[in-house]
Amino acid sequence: MIEEPKIIIDVTAADGKYRVILKEGSGLHALRHGKPWRDCCGDNLVYFLALELHEARERIEALKNETMTLGDALDNCTNTIDVLKSPKDSEYFS
């Protein structure tokens, strides 16, 4: 069985109208409406734009996860402040 080349970059734009794919050992290709459109091999502009978009989207996802974690931390701080304001009502000071 022949193994498919590993996808290094796979980004879409314009609500999926355009897709740029870089596969290991097979070059950079662009699809339009899901069909082969352009061979971008050697087109550094397309490569670097796709790479930056790919990295930016990965960073956004990482920041979303960090933000959720920070939100949980803020909730914990708020709960701690509430406990410190009224220790007599807290289960922690029973």
PyRosetta script that sets phi, psi and omega in degrees:
from pyrosetta import init, pose_from_sequence

init()
pose = pose_from_sequence("MIEEPKIIIDVTAADGKYRVILKEGSGLHALRHGKPWRDCCGDNLVYFLALELHEARERIEALKNETMTLGDALDNCTNTIDVLKSPKDSEYFS")
pose.set_psi(1, 131.7)
pose.set_omega(1, -179.7)
pose.set_phi(2, -85.7)
pose.set_psi(2, 129.3)
pose.set_omega(2, -179.0)
pose.set_phi(3, -84.8)
pose.set_psi(3, 135.7)
pose.set_omega(3, 177.3)
pose.set_phi(4, -66.5)
pose.set_psi(4, 142.8)
pose.set_omega(4, 176.8)
pose.set_phi(5, -62.7)
pose.set_psi(5, 145.3)
pose.set_omega(5, 179.0)
pose.set_phi(6, -67.6)
pose.set_psi(6, 134.8)
pose.set_omega(6, 177.0)
pose.set_phi(7, -83.6)
pose.set_psi(7, 124.9)
pose.set_omega(7, -178.8)
pose.set_phi(8, -95.3)
pose.set_psi(8, -44.3)
pose.set_omega(8, 177.9)
pose.set_phi(9, -132.1)
pose.set_psi(9, 136.3)
pose.set_omega(9, 175.8)
pose.set_phi(10, -148.4)
pose.set_psi(10, 101.0)
pose.set_omega(10, -178.7)
pose.set_phi(11, -126.5)
pose.set_psi(11, 147.7)
pose.set_omega(11, 175.9)
pose.set_phi(12, -118.7)
pose.set_psi(12, 157.0)
pose.set_omega(12, 178.6)
pose.set_phi(13, -145.3)
pose.set_psi(13, 163.3)
pose.set_omega(13, 177.9)
pose.set_phi(14, 55.7)
pose.set_psi(14, 52.1)
pose.set_omega(14, 178.6)
pose.set_phi(15, 54.3)
pose.set_psi(15, 39.0)
pose.set_omega(15, 176.1)
pose.set_phi(16, 88.7)
pose.set_psi(16, -1.4)
pose.set_omega(16, 180.0)
pose.set_phi(17, -62.9)
pose.set_psi(17, -41.0)
pose.set_omega(17, -179.2)
pose.set_phi(18, -115.3)
pose.set_psi(18, 144.8)
pose.set_omega(18, 178.0)
pose.set_phi(19, -142.9)
pose.set_psi(19, 131.8)
pose.set_omega(19, 177.7)
pose.set_phi(20, -115.3)
pose.set_psi(20, 128.5)
pose.set_omega(20, -177.3)
pose.set_phi(21, -127.4)
pose.set_psi(21, 132.2)
pose.set_omega(21, 172.5)
pose.set_phi(22, -118.3)
pose.set_psi(22, 116.4)
pose.set_omega(22, 177.9)
pose.set_phi(23, -108.1)
pose.set_psi(23, 145.6)
pose.set_omega(23, 178.8)
pose.set_phi(24, -58.7)
pose.set_psi(24, 120.3)
pose.set_omega(24, 176.1)
pose.set_phi(25, 80.2)
pose.set_psi(25, 2.3)
pose.set_omega(25, -178.9)
pose.set_phi(26, -127.9)
pose.set_psi(26, 4.9)
pose.set_omega(26, 174.2)
pose.set_phi(27, 85.5)
pose.set_psi(27, -175.9)
pose.set_omega(27, -175.7)
pose.set_phi(28, -103.6)
pose.set_psi(28, 128.7)
pose.set_omega(28, -178.0)
pose.set_phi(29, -133.0)
pose.set_psi(29, 148.6)
pose.set_omega(29, 176.6)
pose.set_phi(30, -114.5)
pose.set_psi(30, 139.4)
pose.set_omega(30, 175.0)
pose.set_phi(31, -113.1)
pose.set_psi(31, 149.6)
pose.set_omega(31, 174.5)
pose.set_phi(32, -130.5)
pose.set_psi(32, 123.5)
pose.set_omega(32, -174.6)
pose.set_phi(33, 54.3)
pose.set_psi(33, 35.8)
pose.set_omega(33, 176.4)
pose.set_phi(34, 79.0)
pose.set_psi(34, 2.4)
pose.set_omega(34, -179.2)
pose.set_phi(35, -114.2)
pose.set_psi(35, 147.6)
pose.set_omega(35, 178.5)
pose.set_phi(36, -51.6)
pose.set_psi(36, 133.6)
pose.set_omega(36, -176.1)
pose.set_phi(37, -125.4)
pose.set_psi(37, -54.1)
pose.set_omega(37, -177.4)
pose.set_phi(38, -140.4)
pose.set_psi(38, 143.3)
pose.set_omega(38, 169.1)
pose.set_phi(39, -90.5)
pose.set_psi(39, 114.6)
pose.set_omega(39, -175.1)
pose.set_phi(40, -101.8)
pose.set_psi(40, 13.1)
pose.set_omega(40, 179.7)
pose.set_phi(41, -56.2)
pose.set_psi(41, 124.5)
pose.set_omega(41, -179.3)
pose.set_phi(42, 88.4)
pose.set_psi(42, -5.0)
pose.set_omega(42, 179.3)
pose.set_phi(43, -89.6)
pose.set_psi(43, 91.8)
pose.set_omega(43, -176.0)
pose.set_phi(44, -64.8)
pose.set_psi(44, -31.1)
pose.set_omega(44, 178.5)
pose.set_phi(45, -61.1)
pose.set_psi(45, -50.4)
pose.set_omega(45, 179.9)
pose.set_phi(46, -62.8)
pose.set_psi(46, -42.6)
pose.set_omega(46, -179.3)
pose.set_phi(47, -59.3)
pose.set_psi(47, -51.7)
pose.set_omega(47, -175.5)
pose.set_phi(48, -70.4)
pose.set_psi(48, -33.8)
pose.set_omega(48, 175.3)
pose.set_phi(49, -65.6)
pose.set_psi(49, -43.6)
pose.set_omega(49, 178.4)
pose.set_phi(50, -64.5)
pose.set_psi(50, -41.4)
pose.set_omega(50, 179.3)
pose.set_phi(51, -62.9)
pose.set_psi(51, -46.9)
pose.set_omega(51, 179.7)
pose.set_phi(52, -64.1)
pose.set_psi(52, -39.9)
pose.set_omega(52, 177.9)
pose.set_phi(53, -63.9)
pose.set_psi(53, -44.2)
pose.set_omega(53, 178.9)
pose.set_phi(54, -59.5)
pose.set_psi(54, -48.6)
pose.set_omega(54, -179.3)
pose.set_phi(55, -65.9)
pose.set_psi(55, -39.0)
pose.set_omega(55, 179.6)
pose.set_phi(56, -64.7)
pose.set_psi(56, -41.9)
pose.set_omega(56, 178.6)
pose.set_phi(57, -66.3)
pose.set_psi(57, -38.0)
pose.set_omega(57, 176.2)
pose.set_phi(58, -63.9)
pose.set_psi(58, -40.9)
pose.set_omega(58, 179.8)
pose.set_phi(59, -66.1)
pose.set_psi(59, -39.6)
pose.set_omega(59, 178.0)
pose.set_phi(60, -60.6)
pose.set_psi(60, -44.6)
pose.set_omega(60, 178.5)
pose.set_phi(61, -62.1)
pose.set_psi(61, -42.0)
pose.set_omega(61, 178.5)
pose.set_phi(62, -62.9)
pose.set_psi(62, -41.2)
pose.set_omega(62, 179.1)
pose.set_phi(63, -67.4)
pose.set_psi(63, -35.5)
pose.set_omega(63, 176.2)
pose.set_phi(64, -61.0)
pose.set_psi(64, -43.2)
pose.set_omega(64, 178.8)
pose.set_phi(65, -65.5)
pose.set_psi(65, -41.0)
pose.set_omega(65, 177.3)
pose.set_phi(66, -64.3)
pose.set_psi(66, -38.9)
pose.set_omega(66, -179.6)
pose.set_phi(67, -63.1)
pose.set_psi(67, -42.0)
pose.set_omega(67, 178.2)
pose.set_phi(68, -63.2)
pose.set_psi(68, -39.9)
pose.set_omega(68, 178.5)
pose.set_phi(69, -65.5)
pose.set_psi(69, -40.6)
pose.set_omega(69, 177.3)
pose.set_phi(70, -65.4)
pose.set_psi(70, -35.7)
pose.set_omega(70, 176.6)
pose.set_phi(71, -62.9)
pose.set_psi(71, -41.7)
pose.set_omega(71, 176.4)
pose.set_phi(72, -63.1)
pose.set_psi(72, -40.8)
pose.set_omega(72, 178.8)
pose.set_phi(73, -63.4)
pose.set_psi(73, -39.7)
pose.set_omega(73, 178.6)
pose.set_phi(74, -64.1)
pose.set_psi(74, -41.8)
pose.set_omega(74, 176.4)
pose.set_phi(75, -59.7)
pose.set_psi(75, -42.7)
pose.set_omega(75, 179.0)
pose.set_phi(76, -63.1)
pose.set_psi(76, -40.7)
pose.set_omega(76, 178.0)
pose.set_phi(77, -63.8)
pose.set_psi(77, -41.8)
pose.set_omega(77, 179.7)
pose.set_phi(78, -62.5)
pose.set_psi(78, -43.0)
pose.set_omega(78, 178.0)
pose.set_phi(79, -62.9)
pose.set_psi(79, -40.6)
pose.set_omega(79, 179.5)
pose.set_phi(80, -64.4)
pose.set_psi(80, -42.7)
pose.set_omega(80, 178.8)
pose.set_phi(81, -62.0)
pose.set_psi(81, -42.8)
pose.set_omega(81, 178.5)
pose.set_phi(82, -60.4)
pose.set_psi(82, -40.9)
pose.set_omega(82, 179.4)
pose.set_phi(83, -65.5)
pose.set_psi(83, -42.0)
pose.set_omega(83, -179.2)
pose.set_phi(84, -68.9)
pose.set_psi(84, -28.6)
pose.set_omega(84, 178.8)
pose.set_phi(85, -70.1)
pose.set_psi(85, -37.7)
pose.set_omega(85, -177.5)
pose.set_phi(86, -135.3)
pose.set_psi(86, 73.2)
pose.set_omega(86, -176.8)
pose.set_phi(87, -64.7)
pose.set_psi(87, -27.3)
pose.set_omega(87, -177.8)
pose.set_phi(88, -67.0)
pose.set_psi(88, -26.1)
pose.set_omega(88, 179.4)
pose.set_phi(89, -91.8)
pose.set_psi(89, -1.1)
pose.set_omega(89, -173.6)
pose.set_phi(90, -92.4)
pose.set_psi(90, 142.5)
pose.set_omega(90, 175.8)
pose.set_phi(91, -68.6)
pose.set_psi(91, -19.7)
pose.set_omega(91, -177.5)
pose.set_phi(92, -74.9)
pose.set_psi(92, -21.7)
pose.set_omega(92, -177.2)
pose.set_phi(93, -112.8)
pose.set_psi(93, 26.7)
pose.set_omega(93, -179.8)
pose.set_phi(94, -78.9)
pose.dump_pdb("model.pdb")
